[in-house]
Amino acid sequence: AKDWEKSIISAEAWITIAHIRILTRRLARYCYR
């Protein structure tokens, strides 16, 4: 069960990182117009 919980946490972290990258790209495009 512990390994499964760790995998879920890592998956959530990966998703948050992906969202942050997308947001930063959007902000960069918006700012550098």
MMTF fields as JSON, N, C-alpha, C and O atoms, coordinates in Angstrom:
{
  "mmtfVersion": "1.0.0",
  "mmtfProducer": "UNKNOWN",
  "numBonds": 131,
  "numAtoms": 132,
  "numGroups": 33,
  "numChains": 1,
  "numModels": 1,
  "chainsPerModel": [1],
  "groupsPerChain": [33],
  "chainIdList": ["A"],
  "bondAtomList": [4, 2, 8, 6, 12, 10, 16, 14, 20, 18, 24, 22, 28, 26, 32, 30, 36, 34, 40, 38, 44, 42, 48, 46, 52, 50, 56, 54, 60, 58, 64, 62, 68, 66, 72, 70, 76, 74, 80, 78, 84, 82, 88, 86, 92, 90, 96, 94, 100, 98, 104, 102, 108, 106, 112, 110, 116, 114, 120, 118, 124, 122, 128, 126],
  "bondOrderList": [1, 1, 1, 1, 1, 1, 1, 1, 1, 1, 1, 1, 1, 1, 1, 1, 1, 1, 1, 1, 1, 1, 1, 1, 1, 1, 1, 1, 1, 1, 1, 1],
  "groupList": [{"groupName": "ALA", "atomNameList": ["N", "CA", "C", "O"], "elementList": ["N", "C", "C", "O"], "formalChargeList": [0, 0, 0, 0], "bondAtomList": [1, 0, 2, 1, 3, 2], "bondOrderList": [1, 1, 2], "singleLetterCode": "A", "chemCompType": "L-PEPTIDE LINKING"}, {"groupName": "LYS", "atomNameList": ["N", "CA", "C", "O"], "elementList": ["N", "C", "C", "O"], "formalChargeList": [0, 0, 0, 0], "bondAtomList": [1, 0, 2, 1, 3, 2], "bondOrderList": [1, 1, 2], "singleLetterCode": "K", "chemCompType": "L-PEPTIDE LINKING"}, {"groupName": "ASP", "atomNameList": ["N", "CA", "C", "O"], "elementList": ["N", "C", "C", "O"], "formalChargeList": [0, 0, 0, 0], "bondAtomList": [1, 0, 2, 1, 3, 2], "bondOrderList": [1, 1, 2], "singleLetterCode": "D", "chemCompType": "L-PEPTIDE LINKING"}, {"groupName": "TRP", "atomNameList": ["N", "CA", "C", "O"], "elementList": ["N", "C", "C", "O"], "formalChargeList": [0, 0, 0, 0], "bondAtomList": [1, 0, 2, 1, 3, 2], "bondOrderList": [1, 1, 2], "singleLetterCode": "W", "chemCompType": "L-PEPTIDE LINKING"}, {"groupName": "GLU", "atomNameList": ["N", "CA", "C", "O"], "elementList": ["N", "C", "C", "O"], "formalChargeList": [0, 0, 0, 0], "bondAtomList": [1, 0, 2, 1, 3, 2], "bondOrderList": [1, 1, 2], "singleLetterCode": "E", "chemCompType": "L-PEPTIDE LINKING"}, {"groupName": "SER", "atomNameList": ["N", "CA", "C", "O"], "elementList": ["N", "C", "C", "O"], "formalChargeList": [0, 0, 0, 0], "bondAtomList": [1, 0, 2, 1, 3, 2], "bondOrderList": [1, 1, 2], "singleLetterCode": "S", "chemCompType": "L-PEPTIDE LINKING"}, {"groupName": "ILE", "atomNameList": ["N", "CA", "C", "O"], "elementList": ["N", "C", "C", "O"], "formalChargeList": [0, 0, 0, 0], "bondAtomList": [1, 0, 2, 1, 3, 2], "bondOrderList": [1, 1, 2], "singleLetterCode": "I", "chemCompType": "L-PEPTIDE LINKING"}, {"groupName": "THR", "atomNameList": ["N", "CA", "C", "O"], "elementList": ["N", "C", "C", "O"], "formalChargeList": [0, 0, 0, 0], "bondAtomList": [1, 0, 2, 1, 3, 2], "bondOrderList": [1, 1, 2], "singleLetterCode": "T", "chemCompType": "L-PEPTIDE LINKING"}, {"groupName": "HIS", "atomNameList": ["N", "CA", "C", "O"], "elementList": ["N", "C", "C", "O"], "formalChargeList": [0, 0, 0, 0], "bondAtomList": [1, 0, 2, 1, 3, 2], "bondOrderList": [1, 1, 2], "singleLetterCode": "H", "chemCompType": "L-PEPTIDE LINKING"}, {"groupName": "ARG", "atomNameList": ["N", "CA", "C", "O"], "elementList": ["N", "C", "C", "O"], "formalChargeList": [0, 0, 0, 0], "bondAtomList": [1, 0, 2, 1, 3, 2], "bondOrderList": [1, 1, 2], "singleLetterCode": "R", "chemCompType": "L-PEPTIDE LINKING"}, {"groupName": "LEU", "atomNameList": ["N", "CA", "C", "O"], "elementList": ["N", "C", "C", "O"], "formalChargeList": [0, 0, 0, 0], "bondAtomList": [1, 0, 2, 1, 3, 2], "bondOrderList": [1, 1, 2], "singleLetterCode": "L", "chemCompType": "L-PEPTIDE LINKING"}, {"groupName": "TYR", "atomNameList": ["N", "CA", "C", "O"], "elementList": ["N", "C", "C", "O"], "formalChargeList": [0, 0, 0, 0], "bondAtomList": [1, 0, 2, 1, 3, 2], "bondOrderList": [1, 1, 2], "singleLetterCode": "Y", "chemCompType": "L-PEPTIDE LINKING"}, {"groupName": "CYS", "atomNameList": ["N", "CA", "C", "O"], "elementList": ["N", "C", "C", "O"], "formalChargeList": [0, 0, 0, 0], "bondAtomList": [1, 0, 2, 1, 3, 2], "bondOrderList": [1, 1, 2], "singleLetterCode": "C", "chemCompType": "L-PEPTIDE LINKING"}],
  "groupTypeList": [0, 1, 2, 3, 4, 1, 5, 6, 6, 5, 0, 4, 0, 3, 6, 7, 6, 0, 8, 6, 9, 6, 10, 7, 9, 9, 10, 0, 9, 11, 12, 11, 9],
  "groupIdList": [1, 2, 3, 4, 5, 6, 7, 8, 9, 10, 11, 12, 13, 14, 15, 16, 17, 18, 19, 20, 21, 22, 23, 24, 25, 26, 27, 28, 29, 30, 31, 32, 33],
  "secStructList": [7, 2, 2, 2, 2, 2, 2, 2, 2, 2, 2, 2, 2, 2, 2, 2, 2, 2, 2, 2, 2, 2, 2, 2, 2, 2, 2, 2, 2, 2, 2, 6, 7],
  "xCoordList": [0.838, 0.0, 0.876, 0.537, 1.986, 2.867, 3.428, 3.473, 3.854, 4.401, 3.334, 3.621, 2.091, 0.994, 0.756, 0.565, 0.768, 0.597, 1.724, 1.484, 2.942, 4.082, 3.912, 4.223, 3.413, 3.224, 2.169, 2.31, 1.108, 0.063, 0.641, 0.385, 1.422, 2.021, 2.934, 2.902, 3.737, 4.655, 3.871, 4.265, 2.763, 1.936, 1.341, 1.339, 0.835, 0.279, 1.347, 1.087, 2.546, 3.644, 3.967, 4.193, 3.989, 4.283, 3.239, 3.568, 1.959, 0.873, 1.03, 0.881, 1.332, 1.491, 2.659, 2.568, 3.751, 4.914, 4.532, 4.916, 3.777, 3.356, 2.491, 2.667, 1.552, 0.692, 1.515, 1.264, 2.492, 3.343, 4.102, 4.211, 4.627, 5.359, 4.448, 4.845, 3.214, 2.259, 1.933, 1.906, 1.684, 1.343, 2.495, 2.276, 3.726, 4.88, 5.043, 5.387, 4.799, 4.904, 3.861, 4.154, 2.62, 1.552, 1.891, 1.71, 2.385, 2.741, 3.875, 3.865, 4.852, 5.976, 5.478, 5.889, 4.601, 4.054, 3.287, 3.401, 2.504, 1.688, 2.559, 2.27, 3.62, 4.482, 5.374, 5.605, 5.874, 6.851, 6.22, 6.909, 4.917, 4.298, 4.765, 4.375],
  "yCoordList": [-1.202, 0.0, 1.256, 2.253, 1.203, 2.378, 2.718, 3.887, 1.699, 1.951, 2.575, 3.465, 2.091, 2.611, 4.089, 4.901, 4.429, 5.826, 6.686, 7.803, 6.18, 6.933, 7.186, 8.27, 6.175, 6.331, 7.395, 8.174, 7.43, 8.445, 9.836, 10.765, 9.976, 11.275, 11.728, 12.894, 10.821, 11.172, 11.569, 12.489, 10.876, 11.196, 12.591, 13.374, 12.905, 14.239, 15.303, 16.36, 15.034, 15.984, 16.213, 17.348, 15.134, 15.245, 16.106, 16.939, 15.894, 16.672, 18.149, 19.012, 18.439, 19.834, 20.482, 21.638, 19.746, 20.273, 20.571, 21.604, 19.664, 19.867, 21.12, 21.913, 21.308, 22.489, 23.759, 24.755, 23.731, 24.904, 25.254, 26.428, 24.239, 24.501, 25.136, 26.078, 24.618, 25.166, 26.615, 27.487, 26.864, 28.219, 29.176, 30.299, 28.745, 29.619, 29.929, 31.053, 28.946, 29.189, 30.198, 31.096, 30.046, 30.98, 32.384, 33.358, 32.487, 33.795, 34.418, 35.62, 33.604, 34.108, 34.66, 35.742, 33.921, 34.394, 35.696, 36.62, 35.767, 36.947, 38.156, 39.268, 37.941, 39.05, 39.543, 40.744, 38.611, 38.997, 39.378, 39.411, 39.669, 40.217, 41.653, 42.331],
  "zCoordList": [0.0, 0.0, 0.0, -0.637, 0.707, 0.773, -0.606, -0.989, -1.349, -2.69, -3.587, -4.387, -3.439, -4.257, -3.94, -4.845, -2.649, -2.246, -2.799, -3.258, -2.758, -3.289, -4.78, -5.273, -5.499, -6.943, -7.226, -8.169, -6.411, -6.59, -6.345, -7.111, -5.272, -4.95, -6.089, -6.485, -6.611, -7.697, -8.945, -9.661, -9.204, -10.372, -10.219, -11.169, -9.022, -8.777, -8.945, -9.521, -8.447, -8.578, -10.048, -10.467, -10.835, -12.269, -12.964, -13.808, -12.594, -13.206, -12.862, -13.728, -11.594, -11.183, -11.92, -12.334, -12.084, -12.81, -14.258, -14.806, -14.873, -16.261, -16.368, -17.292, -15.426, -15.443, -15.274, -15.953, -14.377, -14.148, -15.427, -15.783, -16.121, -17.364, -18.4, -19.086, -18.52, -19.489, -19.132, -20.0, -17.841, -17.41, -17.667, -18.121, -17.382, -17.595, -19.079, -19.443, -19.936, -21.381, -21.828, -22.617, -21.313, -21.671, -21.186, -21.917, -19.947, -19.405, -20.21, -20.473, -20.601, -21.383, -22.719, -23.138, -23.381, -24.66, -24.459, -25.264, -23.382, -23.126, -22.807, -23.249, -22.045, -21.62, -22.759, -22.899, -23.571, -24.594, -25.929, -26.948, -25.936, -27.139, -27.293, -28.243]
}
